[in-house]
């Protein structure tokens, strides 16, 4: 009977309502702010119990259920929560951001509007050096004295590009063509709407230490300042299981078991069988998977069987 259903109220999160529309500054002139949201921690629980039945509530409290869902990769209940953000971000950073396709996006158009008169500036101490072990990463920083030169040249370049752009606009050149020489440091704005499941996936990748520093700043702001207020139980579980946890392969479990049993020779032989290391006597060549395994072993305080004690 239709009359059996209780009246429902829209999920409301006072901690998030307090910051609706409030911009959180990121980088020198970027920001993130919440425009709207749907759902909360309770919405995740509600969606899960539709599937599991009323009996589930007697078995677990809400927190336990959310942690169970995340721990066992039951993702659909998290899709019941959605967040709409308004962001201002440099175009080069936005290129990485937009690769996450499971979202609804409306971006500021420089075909119809004048380009935002702002470009990200780099301080002399912020110029990063190319990583030697990672083609798409950075490590360390350029000396500040050298950085001062590149910062000055950056200002000159951005200023010239904006001057040329403005001259084209004033001459009546179409906006879609006038924009073509603007630098990737130019800020753009967008509305970005995404469900919590896909947002957590975005944050897991973009908060990761190897992610580019600029987008990592946005991800950390979204996670800590917004998701932490919006769905605190899910956020804590995410940090525990997904962001702060470790995934182990079958090989890694077998390897750790042998090392814990004191069988370093057997562990080394296992690594050779899986192609992680070459046969004894041969030099170790660069191996990304082996680097990742070593990092996991270090977190357990375990010495890899192919390295010296």
ChimeraX attribute file (.defattr): number of C-alpha atoms within 10 A of each C-alpha:
attribute: neighborCount
match mode: 1-to-1
recipient: residues
	/A:1	4
	/A:2	5
	/A:3	6
	/A:4	6
	/A:5	7
	/A:6	7
	/A:7	6
	/A:8	6
	/A:9	6
	/A:10	9
	/A:11	14
	/A:12	14
	/A:13	16
	/A:14	11
	/A:15	13
	/A:16	19
	/A:17	16
	/A:18	10
	/A:19	16
	/A:20	16
	/A:21	14
	/A:22	13
	/A:23	17
	/A:24	17
	/A:25	16
	/A:26	19
	/A:27	16
	/A:28	12
	/A:29	14
	/A:30	20
	/A:31	18
	/A:32	25
	/A:33	22
	/A:34	23
	/A:35	19
	/A:36	15
	/A:37	21
	/A:38	17
	/A:39	22
	/A:40	26
	/A:41	22
	/A:42	17
	/A:43	19
	/A:44	24
	/A:45	21
	/A:46	18
	/A:47	16
	/A:48	22
	/A:49	16
	/A:50	11
	/A:51	10
	/A:52	11
	/A:53	9
	/A:54	12
	/A:55	9
	/A:56	15
	/A:57	14
	/A:58	7
	/A:59	10
	/A:60	12
	/A:61	11
	/A:62	17
	/A:63	17
	/A:64	13
	/A:65	18
	/A:66	23
	/A:67	19
	/A:68	14
	/A:69	20
	/A:70	19
	/A:71	15
	/A:72	9
	/A:73	11
	/A:74	13
	/A:75	16
	/A:76	15
	/A:77	22
	/A:78	26
	/A:79	17
	/A:80	20
	/A:81	24
	/A:82	19
	/A:83	20
	/A:84	19
	/A:85	22
	/A:86	20
	/A:87	25
	/A:88	25
	/A:89	27
	/A:90	23
	/A:91	18
	/A:92	16
	/A:93	19
	/A:94	20
	/A:95	12
	/A:96	12
	/A:97	16
	/A:98	12
	/A:99	10
	/A:100	13
	/A:101	11
	/A:102	14
	/A:103	16
	/A:104	11
	/A:105	15
	/A:106	11
	/A:107	13
	/A:108	17
	/A:109	15
	/A:110	16
	/A:111	13
	/A:112	10
	/A:113	10
	/A:114	16
	/A:115	20
	/A:116	14
	/A:117	10
	/A:118	16
	/A:119	23
	/A:120	20
	/A:121	17
	/A:122	18
	/A:123	15
	/A:124	19
	/A:125	15
	/A:126	16
	/A:127	19
	/A:128	16
	/A:129	13
	/A:130	15
	/A:131	12
	/A:132	10
	/A:133	11
	/A:134	11
	/A:135	8
	/A:136	11
	/A:137	15
	/A:138	18
	/A:139	13
	/A:140	11
	/A:141	14
	/A:142	16
	/A:143	14
	/A:144	15
	/A:145	10
	/A:146	12
	/A:147	19
	/A:148	18
	/A:149	11
	/A:150	16
	/A:151	19
	/A:152	14
	/A:153	12
	/A:154	17
	/A:155	15
	/A:156	11
	/A:157	14
	/A:158	19
	/A:159	13
	/A:160	13
	/A:161	17
	/A:162	20
	/A:163	13
	/A:164	15
	/A:165	22
	/A:166	18
	/A:167	13
	/A:168	16
	/A:169	16
	/A:170	10
	/A:171	10
	/A:172	10
	/A:173	14
	/A:174	13
	/A:175	18
	/A:176	13
	/A:177	13
	/A:178	21
	/A:179	21
	/A:180	11
	/A:181	11
	/A:182	18
	/A:183	17
	/A:184	16
	/A:185	19
	/A:186	19
	/A:187	23
	/A:188	24
	/A:189	20
	/A:190	17
	/A:191	18
	/A:192	18
	/A:193	21
	/A:194	22
	/A:195	21
	/A:196	26
	/A:197	20
	/A:198	18
	/A:199	23
	/A:200	22
	/A:201	14
	/A:202	18
	/A:203	20
	/A:204	18
	/A:205	14
	/A:206	22
	/A:207	21
	/A:208	15
	/A:209	9
	/A:210	14
	/A:211	17
	/A:212	16
	/A:213	17
	/A:214	16
	/A:215	22
	/A:216	19
	/A:217	16
	/A:218	25
	/A:219	25
	/A:220	17
	/A:221	20
	/A:222	20
	/A:223	19
	/A:224	13
	/A:225	16
	/A:226	23
	/A:227	22
	/A:228	17
	/A:229	19
	/A:230	25
	/A:231	21
	/A:232	16
	/A:233	19
	/A:234	23
	/A:235	21
	/A:236	16
	/A:237	20
	/A:238	21
	/A:239	14
	/A:240	15
	/A:241	15
	/A:242	18
	/A:243	18
	/A:244	11
	/A:245	10
	/A:246	11
	/A:247	9
	/A:248	12
	/A:249	10
	/A:250	7
	/A:251	15
	/A:252	17
	/A:253	12
	/A:254	15
	/A:255	24
	/A:256	20
	/A:257	13
	/A:258	18
	/A:259	19
	/A:260	12
	/A:261	11
	/A:262	11
	/A:263	14
	/A:264	18
	/A:265	13
	/A:266	15
	/A:267	24
	/A:268	22
	/A:269	19
	/A:270	19
	/A:271	21
	/A:272	15
	/A:273	12
	/A:274	10
	/A:275	12
	/A:276	20
	/A:277	20
	/A:278	17
	/A:279	14
	/A:280	11
	/A:281	6
	/A:282	8
	/A:283	9
	/A:284	13
	/A:285	9
	/A:286	10
	/A:287	11
	/A:288	12
	/A:289	10
	/A:290	16
	/A:291	12
	/A:292	11
	/A:293	17
	/A:294	18
	/A:295	14
	/A:296	17
	/A:297	16
	/A:298	12
	/A:299	9
	/A:300	10
	/A:301	9
	/A:302	14
	/A:303	14
	/A:304	21
	/A:305	21
	/A:306	19
	/A:307	9
	/A:308	6
	/A:309	6
